């Protein structure tokens, strides 16, 4: 049950994560508003993947608290399945869809609509998949129908299907993990347009990417990780693309070490 008065979709409080003696995440405090897109950026090894794996139930933190739409997560029972139940949906760069399955089947994997005796309601699933593709995310792939196999979709179109699926299942928060990796400029533009649809649909999103220009176009705020710590929380209205890029470069060039 979502608390309507809660202004955020996600809140992480004092999250710490150790892998043996390695301090992977330190004092992570992060909020994502209910209609906000946050760009999570940082160099390789900054801790982005670890943070997302905690959020999505893959890892349990060493300490700290997680709230989703006002509900405190019980770490003893939190896992990938529970993350879905809380409304956390993750779209990976190339692992979200089954290559040989039809688009509509991918849409309802693990969440089939069934009739009275347990048979899948194929007609209804196709109808919903078509509706979401056309009207929710504006999917206009030429010659592509809900019966087309995923292998026929371009990289950008596949991301569109995964994003549309997350929006249909009423995600509180959609996590996009490097959604434009290895895509052409034309396909990147498709994905960016789909991401805009997330905000238009009133959803929250964490957008993880090394492509700062793509993140800058869609994000409301930029959270910068460096070696397991949040070192920057920048609102778009206060910084230019150049500012964000220079901020990242300063940490890549050892600014943190010099300050210490």
N, C-alpha and C positions, 0 to 999 in steps of 0.2 A: 504494500500500500504506500503510495507516494504522498509525502507531506507537501501540500500545495504551498505552504508558507515558507518552505525551505528554498532559499535562493540558488542553491548549488546542486548540481547533479552528482558531484564527487567531492569528497574532502579526505585528504590523507594527513594524519597528525603524527608528527615525530616518528616517522617510519625509519627504522634502522634495519640493515641487513648485513649479516656476516656470513661468509663462506669460510669456515675455519677461522684462521687469523686475518683473512682478507676482509676489510671493511668496505663492502660494495656500495652501500647507501648510507648516508649520514644525515640525520635530522631533516628528513623530507617532509615539508609542509606545503601542501598543494591543494588548491580549490579550483574547480571548473564550474562555471555558472551553467544554469539549466538551458540557456540558449547562447552558448559561447563556444567558439572554436579556439582551442589553445594549441599553439605550435610548440612541441617538445623537441628542442634542438640541442645539439652538443656533438663533440667529436666522437670517434670510435672509442669505446671503453669508458664513456662518460657515465654510464649507468642507466641509459634509456631502456634497454631491453629488460634489465632486472626490475626496474620500476613497473613496467607494463606486465611482466609475469606475476608480480605480486598482485597488481590490480585485477588481473584476469584469473587468479586462482591457481596458477602453476606453481608459484613459490609462496611459502609462508614467511612473513618477515620475522626477524629476531625480536623486534618490539615495535610498538606503535599501534595506531588505530586507523580504521578505514570506515567512512560513512558513505553510503550511496543513497542519494535522494532522502537524506535524513535518517536512514536506518543504519545502525551500527552493525558491522560485520563481525560474526563470531568466527575467529580464526580456526577454531577446532573443527568446524564443519564446512569452512569455505574451500571450494575447489572450482574447477572449470565449469562444472554443471551448475553449481550454486551461483557463479558469476553470471551465467546466462539468465538464471531465475531472477537475479537482482537487476537485470537489464543492461549488462555489459556485453557488447558485441565487438568483436575484433575482425578487421579486414586486413589480411596479410597480403604481401605483394604478389604471391603466386600460389598460395596453398589453400585458398578459400573455397575452391570449386572442383567438382569432379569432371575431368576432361571428357569422359565418354558418356556422361549423363546429359539428358535434355535440360534445357534451361529451367523449365518448370519443376523438374525433379530436384535440381540443385536448390531451388528456392525453398523447398519444404523438407530438406534432409533432416531427419530426426524430429520433425514437428508436423508429421503428415495429418491432413484432415481426413478423418475416417467416417464411414457410414456406421449404421447401427451394429452390424456384425463384424466390424473391424476392417472392412475392405476400404482401400484408399479411394477417396472421392476425386478421381482424376479430373472430371469436368470442372469442379469447383476450384481445384488447385490451379488449373490452367487459366481459369477466368481471373483469379486474384493475381497471379503472376503477370498476366497481360495488363491488368489495370495498374499495377504498381510500376511496371516498366514504362508504360506510356504516360501516366499522369503524375506519379510521385517523383520520378527522376527524369522524365522527359526523354526516355530511351527511343532513339530513332534509327537504329541500325538497319541499313538497307538490306532487304532479303532475309532478315533475321526474325524468327518467330519463337514463341515459347517452346516449340518442338525442336528447335535447332540444338545441336549438341554444343557444349561449351567449347570444344576444340575449334569451332567455326568462328568464335568470337575473337575480336582483337583484344589486346591487353587492356585498353581503356574500357572497352565494353564489359569485360569480365569484372573489373573493379566496380562498374556501374551496377551490375547484377548483385554483387556482394553488398554494396551500400544500400541498394533498394531493399534487399532482404532484411538488413538490420533495421531499417526505418519501419518496415511493415510490422516487425515483431516488437515494436514500441520500445526500442532501446532507450535507456536513460542516458547512456554514453556510448558513442561509437569511436573505437580506437582504430586509426588508420596507420598501419605500420609500413612505412616506405612505399606508399601506393603507386609512385611513378617511376620506380627503379626500372631501368632498361626499356623504357617506353620512348617512342618517337615524340617529337614536339606536338604533333597532331593528336596523338593519344594522350599525352599529358594534359592537353587542353580539355579533352573529354572528361578526364578524372577531376580536374579543377572545377568544371561545371557541375559535376555530380556532388562535389563537396559543398558548393554553394547551396545546393538543394537541401543538404543536411540542416543548415542554419535556417533556410526558409521554412523548413518543416518543424522548427522549434526545438531541434535536438541539440545535445551537447556533443563535442567531439575533441579528441586529442589527436593531433596530426603530427606524426613522427616522420622526419625526412631530413636528408642531407641537402636537398635542393632548396636552399633558403628562399630563392625567388618564388617558388611555388607556395611555400608556407606563408610567405609575407602577403601574398595576394588574398588568401582565404582566412588567415587567423586574426582574431581580435587581440590576442595577447601572446607573448613569446616567453616560455620558461626555459632557461638555459641551464643545462647540467654540465658540471665539470668534475670528473673523478668522484662521482657519487654524491655531490652536493649541488643544491640549487644556488647558482651564483648570479642569476639575473631573472627578473620578472618584469618584462617590458610591455607596456601597452602600445598598441599600434599607433594611436594618435600622437604619441610622444616621440616616436622614433621613425627614421627613414629606413629603407632597405639597406642603404649604405651603413647606417648606424649599427644595425643588427649584425651585419657582416663584419664590421670592424670590431665589434664587441666579441664575437666568436674568435676572430683572428688573434685578439689580444690574449685570450686564454690559451689558444693553441701555441702561442709564442712564449708562454711561461710567465704571464703577468702575475698569476696567483703565486708562483714561487717567489717572485721578487717582492711581493707585498708581505709575504711571511718572513 
